[in-house]
Amino acid sequence: MNRNVIVMIIISLVLLAGIGFIALLSRVDFQSNTANSINPKAIHTFEEVERNNSLASCWMIIESKVYDLTNYINIHPGGREIVEGCGKDATSLFKTKGGEFGDGHSNRAISMLTPYFKGNLK
């Protein structure tokens, strides 16, 4: 292969990787979860969760853990169906994908909850 062709291929690959990285970063909200919100010792009451029941502030309980999913709403693959669980114990919704599919969320979806963890339910 011609040296110029190889150089162009390498440049193209680097540019594509950079564009992909930028696209990935644009989907991540770095302000959504400060170190303060990921405090495993934090205890929240059901009443606190109930008050955070909107698009502006969406907390959910899943298996006795409290999550602030406010900044995840717009990137949720199922769209705004996630809002149905705001301010509630959404364990059954999470385990059945809102009752429609019955299979629940994948292990990947479960692991994606980690950065949104606020603390445990009292």
C-alpha contacts under 8 A as a table, 3 or more apart, distances in Angstrom:
res1	aa1	res2	aa2	distance
1	M	5	V	6.85
1	M	6	I	7.02
2	N	5	V	5.34
2	N	6	I	6.58
3	R	6	I	5.17
3	R	7	V	6.28
4	N	7	V	5.11
4	N	8	M	6.17
5	V	8	M	5.09
5	V	9	I	6.18
6	I	9	I	5.10
6	I	10	I	6.25
7	V	10	I	5.16
7	V	11	I	6.17
8	M	11	I	5.10
8	M	12	S	6.05
9	I	12	S	5.08
9	I	13	L	6.18
10	I	13	L	5.14
10	I	14	V	6.22
11	I	14	V	5.17
11	I	15	L	6.17
12	S	15	L	5.13
12	S	16	L	6.13
13	L	16	L	5.11
13	L	17	A	6.11
14	V	17	A	5.13
14	V	18	G	6.17
15	L	18	G	5.06
15	L	19	I	6.18
16	L	19	I	5.10
16	L	20	G	6.11
17	A	20	G	5.08
17	A	21	F	6.15
18	G	21	F	5.08
18	G	22	I	6.20
19	I	22	I	5.14
19	I	23	A	6.14
20	G	23	A	5.07
20	G	24	L	6.20
21	F	24	L	5.07
21	F	25	L	6.23
22	I	25	L	5.08
22	I	26	S	6.21
23	A	26	S	5.18
23	A	27	R	6.80
24	L	27	R	5.47
24	L	28	V	6.91
25	L	28	V	5.24
26	S	29	D	7.59
27	R	75	I	7.25
29	D	32	S	5.57
29	D	71	N	6.85
30	F	33	N	6.80
31	Q	34	T	6.51
32	S	70	T	7.93
32	S	71	N	5.94
32	S	116	Y	7.76
33	N	36	N	7.72
33	N	37	S	5.82
33	N	38	I	7.01
33	N	115	P	6.40
33	N	116	Y	6.32
34	T	37	S	5.39
34	T	38	I	6.84
35	A	38	I	5.29
35	A	39	N	7.05
36	N	39	N	5.96
37	S	116	Y	7.77
37	S	117	F	6.99
37	S	118	K	4.98
37	S	119	G	7.65
38	I	115	P	7.05
38	I	116	Y	7.36
38	I	117	F	5.69
38	I	118	K	5.35
38	I	119	G	6.91
39	N	42	A	5.40
39	N	117	F	7.95
39	N	118	K	6.42
39	N	119	G	5.99
40	P	118	K	7.43
40	P	119	G	5.24
40	P	120	N	7.11
41	K	119	G	6.39
41	K	120	N	7.38
42	A	118	K	6.94
42	A	119	G	4.58
42	A	120	N	6.28
43	I	119	G	5.50
43	I	120	N	4.98
43	I	121	L	5.67
43	I	122	K	5.61
44	H	48	E	6.38
44	H	49	V	7.39
44	H	66	V	7.20
44	H	119	G	6.61
44	H	120	N	6.16
44	H	121	L	5.03
44	H	122	K	5.60
45	T	48	E	5.23
45	T	49	V	6.62
45	T	121	L	5.80
45	T	122	K	5.21
46	F	49	V	5.10
46	F	50	E	6.18
46	F	121	L	6.94
46	F	122	K	7.39
47	E	50	E	4.98
47	E	51	R	6.38
48	E	51	R	5.33
48	E	52	N	6.79
49	V	52	N	5.32
49	V	53	N	7.29
49	V	59	W	5.60
49	V	60	M	6.49
49	V	61	I	7.51
49	V	66	V	7.64
49	V	87	G	4.92
49	V	88	K	6.66
50	E	53	N	5.90
50	E	59	W	7.84
50	E	86	C	7.79
50	E	87	G	4.08
50	E	88	K	6.07
51	R	87	G	6.30
52	N	57	S	5.01
52	N	58	C	5.15
52	N	59	W	5.39
52	N	86	C	6.79
52	N	87	G	5.16
53	N	57	S	6.23
53	N	58	C	5.15
53	N	59	W	6.55
53	N	85	G	7.99
53	N	86	C	4.46
53	N	87	G	3.96
53	N	88	K	7.52
54	S	57	S	5.22
54	S	58	C	5.29
54	S	83	V	7.10
54	S	86	C	6.19
54	S	87	G	7.49
55	L	58	C	5.90
55	L	70	T	6.42
55	L	73	I	7.56
55	L	83	V	6.90
56	A	70	T	6.51
57	S	68	D	7.48
57	S	69	L	7.86
57	S	70	T	5.29
58	C	68	D	5.81
58	C	69	L	5.52
58	C	70	T	4.65
58	C	83	V	7.31
58	C	86	C	4.81
58	C	87	G	6.34
59	W	66	V	6.75
59	W	67	Y	5.43
59	W	68	D	4.32
59	W	69	L	5.87
59	W	70	T	7.01
59	W	86	C	5.44
59	W	87	G	5.40
59	W	88	K	7.58
60	M	66	V	5.66
60	M	67	Y	5.27
60	M	68	D	6.53
60	M	69	L	7.25
60	M	85	G	6.21
60	M	86	C	5.42
60	M	87	G	5.55
60	M	88	K	5.50
60	M	89	D	5.96
60	M	90	A	5.98
61	I	64	S	5.84
61	I	65	K	5.39
61	I	66	V	4.60
61	I	67	Y	6.31
61	I	87	G	7.89
61	I	88	K	6.23
61	I	89	D	4.42
61	I	90	A	5.55
61	I	91	T	6.54
61	I	121	L	7.51
62	I	65	K	5.35
62	I	66	V	6.54
62	I	67	Y	7.52
62	I	89	D	6.20
62	I	90	A	5.53
62	I	91	T	4.36
62	I	94	F	7.31
63	E	91	T	5.67
64	S	120	N	6.16
64	S	121	L	5.27
65	K	117	F	7.28
65	K	118	K	7.72
65	K	119	G	6.07
65	K	120	N	4.46
65	K	121	L	5.56
66	V	117	F	6.07
66	V	118	K	5.41
66	V	119	G	5.38
66	V	120	N	5.57
66	V	121	L	6.12
67	Y	113	L	7.40
67	Y	116	Y	5.21
67	Y	117	F	4.45
67	Y	118	K	5.17
67	Y	119	G	7.28
68	D	71	N	7.85
68	D	116	Y	5.36
68	D	117	F	6.53
68	D	118	K	6.29
69	L	72	Y	5.10
69	L	73	I	6.47
69	L	116	Y	6.06
70	T	73	I	5.77
71	N	74	N	6.89
72	Y	75	I	5.45
72	Y	76	H	5.97
73	I	76	H	5.31
73	I	79	G	7.24
73	I	80	R	6.25
73	I	82	I	6.62
73	I	83	V	7.28
74	N	79	G	6.98
74	N	80	R	7.18
75	I	79	G	7.28
76	H	79	G	5.31
76	H	80	R	7.12
76	H	82	I	7.26
78	G	81	E	6.11
78	G	82	I	7.18
79	G	82	I	6.89
80	R	83	V	5.59
81	E	84	E	5.85
81	E	98	G	7.83
82	I	85	G	5.92
82	I	86	C	7.40
83	V	86	C	5.22
85	G	88	K	5.47
85	G	89	D	7.02
85	G	90	A	5.07
85	G	93	L	7.09
86	C	90	A	7.72
89	D	92	S	7.83
90	A	93	L	5.08
90	A	94	F	6.01
91	T	94	F	5.15
91	T	95	K	6.12
92	S	95	K	5.05
92	S	96	T	6.10
92	S	98	G	7.49
92	S	99	G	7.89
93	L	96	T	5.34
93	L	97	K	5.45
93	L	98	G	4.24
93	L	99	G	6.24
94	F	97	K	5.14
94	F	98	G	6.44
94	F	104	G	6.07
94	F	105	H	6.42
95	K	98	G	7.77
95	K	102	G	7.35
95	K	103	D	6.92
95	K	104	G	4.00
95	K	105	H	6.12
96	T	99	G	4.79
96	T	100	E	6.79
96	T	101	F	6.03
96	T	102	G	4.25
96	T	103	D	5.46
96	T	104	G	4.05
96	T	105	H	7.17
97	K	100	E	6.14
97	K	101	F	5.97
97	K	102	G	6.55
97	K	103	D	7.13
97	K	104	G	5.03
97	K	105	H	6.28
98	G	101	F	7.48
99	G	102	G	5.68
101	F	104	G	7.06
105	H	108	R	7.94
105	H	109	A	5.81
105	H	110	I	6.80
106	S	109	A	5.13
106	S	110	I	6.37
107	N	110	I	4.95
107	N	111	S	6.20
108	R	111	S	5.13
108	R	112	M	6.24
109	A	112	M	5.00
109	A	113	L	6.84
110	I	113	L	5.57
110	I	114	T	7.77
111	S	114	T	5.84
112	M	115	P	6.93
113	L	116	Y	5.44
113	L	117	F	6.52
114	T	117	F	5.42
